[in-house]
């Protein structure tokens, strides 16, 4: 199965391996857990990267179906 590296407009998704705490990202409107389009990534004690949302923490690895690109999350 092939996964896209960019959205339908050609905008590149955040690469999971490049994500780090303190990094600013933008999320698309597909995220129902947050109304903020711009977020700052954080890391838990195990080093897993997330942003805060209305449900608590949204871990970005769940957006990387191909293990590489975080669908709907863009680096700023």
WOQUIBEL-V919889 format. One record per residue. N is the residue number from 1. RES is the residue in one letter. OMEGA is omega as a letter, one per 30 degrees, with the letter a starting at -180 (none if undefined). Layout:
# WOQUIBEL-V919889
n	res	omega
N	RES	OMEGA
N	RES	OMEGA
This chain:
# WOQUIBEL-V919889
n	res	omega
1	X	a
2	X	l
3	X	a
4	X	l
5	X	a
6	X	l
7	X	a
8	X	l
9	X	l
10	X	l
11	X	a
12	X	l
13	X	l
14	X	l
15	X	a
16	X	a
17	X	l
18	X	a
19	X	l
20	X	l
21	X	a
22	X	l
23	X	l
24	X	l
25	X	l
26	X	l
27	X	a
28	X	a
29	X	l
30	X	l
31	X	a
32	X	a
33	X	a
34	X	l
35	X	l
36	X	l
37	X	l
38	X	a
39	X	l
40	X	l
41	X	l
42	X	l
43	X	l
44	X	a
45	X	l
46	X	l
47	X	l
48	X	a
49	X	a
50	X	l
51	X	a
52	X	l
53	X	a
54	X	l
55	X	a
56	X	a
57	X	l
58	X	a
59	X	a
60	X	l
61	X	l
62	X	l
63	X	a
64	X	a
65	X	l
66	X	a
67	X	a
68	X	a
69	X	a
70	X	a
71	X	l
72	X	l
73	X	a
74	X	l
75	X	l
76	X	none
